[in-house]
Amino acid sequence: MERLRVTTNDLAKACAHSADAAEWEEFLRRCAPLASLVALRVCRLWVNTPSSATVDDIVQEVFLKLCEQERRILRTFEPRGEDSFLGLLRIVSASVANDYFRRIYSAKRGGNVITTSLVEDAPQSAVATNNQTAQMHRAVLLSQMDEKLRSAPEVIGERDRALFWLYYRQGFTAEEIAGLSATGLTPKGVESALRRVATWLRGEMQGHKPQDQAEPG
């Protein structure tokens, strides 16, 4: 592969299955600056003067995220436009950065924060097993939702699935998502995508398709 001519999309797909050091070096060279920029922007949402060490830690976690589960994110990436991988990288970087600070502030408070907040947290209970049971049910529900979203890539693409989880799991607003993503969506466009995904998912979880996805009679 002539690394200087290959697109970032193709380079990401190649690295999904390659251990070639030169390919990965080029992948890091292209992607690290964007991951750093997104990390810095998210840092500024949490702290007034983020340190370069914090940004570097987040960038490292971003690439660890890309490599986890046998590089699942890279393997399942489907290009949807020129350099669309960079749009996905923005979303992943924002998600990782937000999780980074949630962990820090959770540790400072001496508790655990569940970032998967699509289902509202149950009130604190004196009985620990009740909390554990609620968290287990929530984890199962979220897993089922994500499985549904992944089951129909022709209906819900990787971009919209990522937008959905940024909103419901990470607590980003539509305005923040529009600013962090490279999809060209306005806040209203993000809101429209979220409504479409939520409507489709609600129909799937209830065991039937929403009206606009129903088979013609």
Buried (B, 14 or more C-beta within 10 A) or exposed (E): EEBEEBBBBEBBBBBBEBEBEEBBEBBBEBBBEBBBBBBBBBBEBBEEEBEEEBBEBBBBBBBEBBBEEEBEBBEEBEBBEEBBBBBBBBBBBBBBBBBBBBEBEBEEEEEEBBBBBBBEEEEEEEEEEEBEEBBEEBEEBBEEBBEBBEEEEEBBBBBBBBBBBBBBBBEBEBEBBBBBBBBEBEBEBBBEBBEBBBBBBEBBEEEEEBEEEEEEE
